[in-house]
Amino acid sequence: MYEYKVVQVREGLIGGKMSADKLEKVLNEWAGKGWQMKSVTAVEVKGRLGPGGTEGVLVTFERQRPA
């Protein structure tokens, strides 16, 4: 059996591009907890402040469910 974790990564509330450094930090953080990256999906994340969105990604991680 597997379990999954979805993490939303974005740069800021208004504008900005996704930085490789920020994404790498998230990937390494979850890998250190035993999760393997399964997929990365680009999304436009709506902010709470106004109609604009920011570039972001949804990162799906997978790991074996502990027995």
TARA-V247885 format. One record per pair of residues at least 24 apart in sequence whose C-alpha atoms are under 8 Angstrom apart, sorted by sequence separation. I is the first residue (numbers start at 1). J is the second residue. If there is no record, write none. Layout:
i->I j->J
i->I j->J
//
This chain:
i->37 j->61
i->38 j->62
i->36 j->61
i->37 j->62
i->35 j->61
i->36 j->62
i->35 j->62
i->36 j->63
i->35 j->63
i->34 j->63
i->30 j->61
i->14 j->47
i->13 j->47
i->10 j->45
i->13 j->48
i->14 j->49
i->13 j->49
i->15 j->52
i->17 j->54
i->18 j->55
i->14 j->52
i->15 j->53
i->16 j->54
i->17 j->55
i->18 j->56
i->14 j->53
i->15 j->54
i->16 j->55
i->17 j->56
i->18 j->57
i->13 j->53
i->14 j->54
i->15 j->55
i->13 j->54
i->12 j->54
i->11 j->54
i->10 j->54
i->11 j->55
i->10 j->55
i->11 j->56
i->10 j->56
i->9 j->56
i->10 j->57
i->8 j->56
i->9 j->57
i->8 j->57
i->9 j->58
i->8 j->58
i->9 j->59
i->7 j->58
i->8 j->59
i->6 j->58
i->7 j->59
i->6 j->59
i->7 j->60
i->6 j->60
i->5 j->60
i->6 j->61
i->4 j->60
i->5 j->61
i->4 j->61
i->5 j->62
i->4 j->62
i->3 j->62
i->4 j->63
i->2 j->62
i->3 j->63
i->2 j->63
i->3 j->64
i->2 j->64
i->3 j->65
i->1 j->64
i->2 j->65
i->1 j->65
//
